[in-house]
Amino acid sequence: MAVQPLRIGVIGAGANTRLRHIPGLQAIEGVTIAAVCNRTAESGQRVADAFGIPRVATDPEALFADPGIDAICIGTWPYRHREYAVRALEAGKHVLTEARLAMDAAEARAMLAAADVRPDLVAQVVPAPLDLRSWRTIRRLLADGVLGDLREVHVTVLSGAGLDDSTPLHWRERTEYSGVNMMTLGLYVEAVQRWLGPTESVIADGETFVRSRVDAASGQAMPIAVPDSLGVLARMANGVRVVYRIGTLLHDAADANGVSIYGSRGTLHWRADDTMRLSLRGEEPRALEPDPGTAGTWRVEADFVDSIRLGTPVELTSFADGVRYMQTTEAVARSIRSGARVDLASV
């Protein structure tokens, strides 16, 4: 049976788009990258030459207006996600957008509203890839009550990545490009909510110790307001307490990065290399493999195409899930500013 041909336009060929999305899409039978639109014509041409893309556009509107383009892959920083996703959906194009979904919760809701108007189109955000191997097993363990009554979850993400003052300014440190997103908070919120369900409220404290870095493009020192040290106490809708510790200025951090889920009958330790260790009361701790047939791998591009061709529901990750993690991220930002607990219902 002949496969449905798909022509895809790329807007913003960032690092992950060049590493993953373009080659991943081109590897699928019947899929063609028809055009690329980057920040400059010169950078767009370099991408086109590297991947054999026949057309370079200088205005995203040229891709939206092209009736021969079926889908848009958005690889820009979050500051353009709402604009381009909404415009693509209005133009009748399927959308795959890079994470984080948006600059804030309001933009995320606008994207979801545009997707809801066109249920015939696929709207997918690139998922947090932390737990692709294990998330189904973790959800099954929790649903089956293997750990007993869940009580606390501890999220530890500590590194010395920001210790070198000479490291150039990163776009993630610029609020005009990243909005309320902070370090890797959104990745871990997405994973935790995938396992445990929605967050109900948060109280947070953050600090920016390194307050400026040199912008490599201009050679000028630019101010930084995004925290490089963050603590969050979240309460989930199911009553579980989640403690997030995230920092990038910690030399020789003592704790292993990952997530520990504590219940009345035992503990599940998930580590940042996507491995698990199960420790039940009265038993020796043991390494835990994913349930047979459930260990996932990176297949974002294939999932996107399957959803278009086969109508497979978007699982990793829907715009609705993206709204939920953006609400949590914005609630954290509001709590840092106010010093008070923030209910997600107000975000």
Residue pairs with C-beta under 8 A, 6 or more apart in sequence:
2 30
3 29
3 30
3 309
4 30
4 308
4 309
5 30
5 31
5 32
6 30
6 31
6 32
6 70
6 71
6 305
6 308
6 309
7 32
7 34
7 68
7 69
7 70
7 71
8 25
8 31
8 32
8 33
8 34
8 69
8 70
8 71
8 72
8 73
9 33
9 34
9 35
9 36
9 37
9 57
9 63
9 66
9 69
9 71
9 72
9 73
9 93
10 17
10 21
10 22
10 33
10 35
10 36
10 37
10 47
10 53
10 72
10 73
10 75
11 36
11 37
11 60
11 63
11 72
11 73
11 74
11 75
11 76
11 80
11 84
12 37
12 38
12 39
12 74
12 75
12 76
12 77
12 80
12 84
12 98
13 22
13 36
13 38
13 43
13 44
13 47
13 75
14 75
14 76
14 77
14 98
16 75
16 98
16 126
17 73
17 75
17 98
18 47
18 50
18 51
20 298
20 300
20 301
21 73
21 75
21 96
21 98
21 126
21 300
21 301
22 33
22 47
22 51
22 53
22 73
23 51
24 298
24 300
24 301
24 302
25 31
25 33
25 73
25 301
25 304
25 305
26 32
26 33
26 51
27 301
28 301
28 302
28 305
31 305
33 51
33 53
34 53
34 54
34 55
34 66
34 68
34 69
35 53
35 54
35 55
35 56
35 57
35 62
35 63
35 66
35 69
36 44
36 47
36 48
36 51
36 53
36 55
36 56
36 57
37 44
37 56
37 57
37 58
37 59
37 60
37 62
37 63
38 44
38 47
38 56
41 56
41 58
44 56
44 57
44 58
45 56
47 53
48 54
48 55
48 56
57 63
60 84
60 87
61 87
63 69
63 72
64 72
64 87
64 88
64 90
64 91
64 93
65 91
69 93
70 93
70 94
70 308
71 93
71 94
71 95
71 96
71 122
71 304
71 308
72 84
72 85
72 88
72 93
72 94
72 95
72 96
73 96
73 97
74 80
74 81
74 84
74 85
74 88
74 95
74 96
74 97
74 98
75 98
76 84
76 98
77 171
77 177
77 178
78 100
78 101
78 102
78 103
78 177
78 178
78 179
78 181
79 103
79 176
79 177
79 178
79 179
81 97
81 98
81 100
81 101
81 102
81 103
81 107
81 111
82 102
82 103
82 107
82 108
82 110
82 111
84 97
85 95
85 97
85 111
85 114
85 115
85 123
86 110
86 111
86 114
88 94
88 95
89 95
89 114
89 115
89 117
89 118
89 121
89 123
90 114
92 118
92 121
93 121
94 121
94 122
94 123
94 304
94 307
94 308
95 115
95 121
95 122
95 123
95 124
96 122
96 124
96 125
96 126
96 300
96 301
96 304
97 111
97 124
97 125
97 126
98 125
98 126
99 125
99 126
99 127
99 128
99 186
99 187
99 190
99 317
99 322
100 178
100 179
100 181
100 186
100 322
100 325
100 326
100 329
101 107
101 108
101 111
101 125
101 319
101 322
101 323
101 325
101 326
102 108
102 110
102 111
102 179
102 322
102 326
103 178
103 179
103 180
103 181
104 179
104 180
104 326
104 330
105 180
105 323
105 326
105 327
105 329
105 330
105 347
107 179
107 326
108 319
108 322
108 323
108 326
108 327
109 323
111 123
111 319
111 322
111 323
112 123
112 319
112 320
112 322
112 323
114 123
115 121
115 123
115 319
122 304
122 307
122 308
122 314
123 314
123 318
123 319
124 300
124 303
124 304
124 307
124 314
124 317
124 318
124 319
125 317
125 318
125 319
125 321
125 322
126 300
126 317
127 190
127 300
127 316
127 317
128 186
128 187
128 188
128 190
128 191
128 194
128 317
129 298
130 187
130 188
130 191
130 272
130 274
131 138
131 191
131 194
131 195
131 270
131 274
132 274
132 296
132 297
132 298
132 316
133 274
133 290
133 295
133 296
133 297
134 270
134 274
134 275
134 276
134 290
134 295
135 191
135 194
135 195
135 296
136 290
136 291
136 294
136 296
137 276
137 288
137 290
137 291
137 294
138 195
138 261
138 268
138 270
138 276
139 194
139 195
140 291
140 294
141 147
141 268
141 278
142 150
142 195
142 196
142 261
145 265
146 263
146 265
146 266
146 278
146 280
147 261
147 262
147 263
147 264
147 265
147 266
147 267
147 268
147 280
148 263
148 264
148 265
148 266
149 263
149 264
149 265
150 196
150 238
150 239
150 240
150 261
150 262
150 263
151 240
151 241
151 262
151 263
151 264
152 240
152 241
152 242
152 243
152 262
153 192
153 196
153 240
153 241
153 242
153 243
153 259
153 260
153 261
153 262
154 242
154 243
154 245
154 259
154 260
154 262
155 188
155 192
155 242
155 243
155 244
155 245
155 246
155 258
155 259
156 245
156 255
156 256
156 257
156 258
156 259
156 260
157 183
157 184
157 188
157 244
157 245
157 246
157 247
157 257
157 272
158 245
158 246
158 247
158 250
158 253
158 255
158 257
159 247
159 248
159 250
159 253
159 257
160 248
160 249
160 250
160 251
160 252
160 253
161 248
162 210
162 228
162 248
162 249
163 248
163 249
163 251
165 210
165 213
166 214
167 213
168 213
168 214
168 215
168 216
169 213
169 214
169 215
169 216
169 222
169 224
170 213
171 177
171 178
172 178
172 181
172 183
172 226
173 213
173 224
173 226
174 222
174 224
174 226
175 225
175 226
178 226
180 326
180 329
180 330
180 332
180 333
181 329
182 206
182 226
182 227
182 230
182 246
182 329
182 332
182 333
183 226
183 227
183 228
183 230
183 246
183 248
184 246
185 230
185 232
185 244
185 246
185 329
185 332
186 325
186 326
186 329
188 244
188 246
188 259
189 199
189 244
189 325
189 328
189 329
190 317
190 321
190 325
191 259
192 242
192 259
193 199
193 321
193 324
193 325
193 328
194 321
195 261
196 236
196 238
196 240
196 242
197 236
197 237
197 238
198 236
198 237
198 324
198 344
199 234
199 235
199 236
199 237
199 242
199 324
199 327
199 328
199 331
199 344
200 234
200 235
200 236
200 237
200 343
200 344
201 234
201 235
201 331
201 341
201 342
201 343
201 344
202 232
202 233
202 234
202 235
202 328
202 331
202 332
202 335
202 341
202 342
202 344
203 232
203 233
203 335
203 340
203 341
203 342
204 230
204 231
204 232
204 233
204 331
204 332
204 333
204 335
204 336
205 230
205 231
205 335
205 336
205 339
206 227
206 229
206 230
206 231
206 332
206 336
207 227
207 228
207 229
207 230
208 224
208 225
208 226
208 227
208 228
208 229
209 228
209 229
209 249
210 224
210 228
210 249
211 223
211 224
212 221
212 222
212 223
212 224
213 221
213 222
213 224
214 220
214 221
214 222
215 221
215 222
227 336
228 247
228 248
228 249
229 246
229 247
229 248
229 249
230 244
230 245
230 246
230 247
230 332
231 243
231 244
231 245
231 246
232 242
232 243
232 244
232 246
232 332
232 335
233 241
233 242
233 243
233 244
234 241
234 242
234 243
234 244
234 328
235 241
235 242
236 242
247 253
256 271
256 272
257 271
257 272
258 269
258 270
258 271
258 272
259 269
259 270
260 267
260 268
260 269
260 270
261 267
261 268
261 269
261 270
265 280
265 281
266 278
266 279
266 280
266 281
266 283
267 278
267 279
268 276
268 277
268 278
268 279
268 288
269 276
269 277
269 278
269 279
270 276
271 277
275 287
276 287
276 288
276 289
276 290
277 285
277 286
277 287
277 288
278 285
278 286
278 288
279 285
279 286
289 295
296 316
300 316
303 312
303 314
303 315
303 316
306 312
307 313
307 314
327 344
327 347
328 344
330 347
331 342
331 343
331 344
331 347
332 342
334 342
334 347
335 341
335 342
